[in-house]
Amino acid sequence: MADLLDGLARLLDDRGHATYDPTGTSGDLFIESMPPTPDAAVGLWLYDGGEQDARNAYDTVRLQVRTRGGPDPRTSRTRAQAIYSELHGLAGVELADGTWLVLAAAIGTPAPMGPDSNGRHEHVVNFRLDVSAPTKHRSE
C-alpha cells in the first residue's frame, strides 16, 4: 500500500495542498513520518480498514492525514479543512501510482491534536478509502 500513499501525495501536490518530494528529502508532505522541519507540514499514514471482502476486487483502508502549522491553530486547521474538502467524496480517480480510487469518505471532520513539543498546532482528519485491489483470487 506504499504506492497508494505515493499516489495520494502526488494528488495533493498536483492540487496545490502541499509540496511532495518522492525522495522524502524536501517539500512539506511526508509519507508515514512527520520530521521536525518544516514547521508547516502534512503527513499521510494508512492503517487497518477492517476485514476485507474475499470475493470483491477492492480493499477498504483508512487514511490519516495530519497537518502541522505554527503557534496559531488556524494555520493547521485551515490546511486540514482544505485537504478534507479535496478528498471527501472523491471517486472514480486513477492516482499517479496506478491505484484506482473507488471512493474516499471522511470518517470525521478535522480535529485538533493540540500543540507539539515546539508549540506548533496539529490537526488530524481520517478517511475510509475504497480502492481497486485485484489479486490472484479476486478479479475485477
C-alpha positions as CSV (number, residue, x, y, z in Angstrom):
1,M,0.0,0.0,0.0
2,A,3.0,2.3,0.0
3,D,2.2,3.0,-3.7
4,L,-1.3,4.2,-2.6
5,L,0.3,6.8,-0.3
6,D,2.6,8.0,-3.1
7,G,-0.4,8.3,-5.4
8,L,-2.3,10.3,-2.8
9,A,0.7,12.5,-2.0
10,R,1.1,13.3,-5.7
11,L,-2.6,14.1,-6.0
12,L,-2.4,16.6,-3.0
13,D,0.7,18.1,-4.6
14,D,-0.9,18.4,-8.0
15,R,-3.9,20.1,-6.5
16,G,-1.8,22.7,-4.6
17,H,-2.2,21.4,-1.0
18,A,1.4,20.6,-0.3
19,T,4.8,20.0,-2.0
20,Y,5.7,16.4,-2.3
21,D,9.2,15.1,-2.9
22,P,9.1,11.3,-3.5
23,T,12.7,11.0,-2.2
24,G,11.5,12.5,1.1
25,T,14.3,14.9,1.4
26,S,12.4,18.2,0.7
27,G,8.9,19.5,0.4
28,D,6.3,19.6,3.2
29,L,4.3,16.4,2.6
30,F,5.7,13.2,4.1
31,I,4.7,9.5,4.0
32,E,4.5,7.7,7.3
33,S,6.6,10.4,9.1
34,M,6.4,13.9,10.4
35,P,10.0,15.2,10.5
36,P,10.9,18.1,12.8
37,T,11.1,20.6,9.9
38,P,9.5,22.3,8.2
39,D,7.2,23.9,10.8
40,A,4.1,23.7,8.4
41,A,3.9,20.1,7.2
42,V,1.5,17.3,6.2
43,G,1.9,13.6,7.0
44,L,0.0,10.6,5.5
45,W,-0.5,7.2,7.1
46,L,-2.5,4.1,6.2
47,Y,-4.0,1.9,8.9
48,D,-6.3,-1.1,9.1
49,G,-9.6,-0.8,7.4
50,G,-11.0,-4.0,9.0
51,E,-11.9,-7.3,7.5
52,Q,-11.7,-7.4,3.7
53,D,-14.1,-9.0,1.3
54,A,-12.6,-12.2,-0.1
55,R,-14.6,-12.1,-3.4
56,N,-14.8,-8.4,-4.5
57,A,-11.7,-6.9,-6.0
58,Y,-11.4,-3.9,-3.8
59,D,-10.0,-3.2,-0.3
60,T,-11.1,-0.7,2.3
61,V,-8.2,1.0,4.1
62,R,-8.1,4.0,6.3
63,L,-6.0,7.1,5.8
64,Q,-4.9,9.5,8.4
65,V,-3.9,13.0,7.3
66,R,-2.1,15.1,9.9
67,T,-1.3,18.7,9.4
68,R,1.1,20.9,11.4
69,G,1.3,24.6,11.5
70,G,2.7,27.2,13.8
71,P,1.6,28.7,17.1
72,D,-1.8,29.8,15.6
73,P,-4.1,26.8,15.5
74,R,-6.0,28.2,12.5
75,T,-3.0,27.5,10.2
76,S,-3.1,23.7,10.6
77,R,-6.9,23.7,10.8
78,T,-7.3,25.6,7.5
79,R,-4.9,23.2,5.7
80,A,-6.6,20.1,7.2
81,Q,-10.0,21.5,6.1
82,A,-8.7,22.1,2.6
83,I,-7.5,18.6,2.3
84,Y,-10.8,17.3,3.8
85,S,-12.7,19.3,1.1
86,E,-10.4,17.9,-1.6
87,L,-10.7,14.2,-0.6
88,H,-14.1,13.7,0.9
89,G,-16.4,12.3,-1.8
90,L,-13.6,12.0,-4.4
91,A,-14.5,9.0,-6.5
92,G,-13.5,7.2,-9.7
93,V,-10.0,8.6,-9.9
94,E,-6.8,6.9,-11.1
95,L,-4.0,8.0,-8.9
96,A,-0.5,8.6,-10.3
97,D,0.8,5.3,-8.9
98,G,-1.9,3.5,-10.9
99,T,-4.3,2.8,-8.0
100,W,-7.9,3.2,-8.8
101,L,-9.6,5.1,-6.0
102,V,-13.2,4.0,-6.0
103,L,-14.3,6.3,-3.2
104,A,-12.7,8.5,-0.4
105,A,-15.0,9.3,2.5
106,A,-14.1,11.2,5.6
107,I,-14.7,9.5,8.9
108,G,-15.0,12.8,10.7
109,T,-14.0,16.4,10.2
110,P,-10.6,17.9,11.1
111,A,-9.9,17.7,14.8
112,P,-7.3,19.4,16.9
113,M,-4.4,17.4,18.4
114,G,-3.1,20.4,20.3
115,P,0.4,21.8,20.0
116,D,3.5,19.6,19.7
117,S,6.5,19.9,21.9
118,N,7.6,23.0,19.9
119,G,4.3,24.8,20.2
120,R,3.1,24.1,16.7
121,H,-0.5,23.2,16.5
122,E,-1.6,20.0,14.7
123,H,-4.9,18.8,13.3
124,V,-5.9,15.3,12.0
125,V,-8.6,14.0,9.7
126,N,-9.3,10.4,8.8
127,F,-10.7,8.8,5.7
128,R,-12.1,5.5,4.6
129,L,-10.7,4.6,1.1
130,D,-12.2,2.0,-1.2
131,V,-9.5,1.1,-3.7
132,S,-9.4,-1.4,-6.5
133,A,-7.2,-4.3,-5.4
134,P,-7.5,-7.3,-7.7
135,T,-5.5,-10.4,-6.6
136,K,-5.0,-13.9,-7.8
137,H,-8.3,-14.9,-6.3
138,R,-10.3,-11.6,-6.8
139,S,-10.6,-10.2,-10.3
140,E,-12.3,-7.0,-11.4
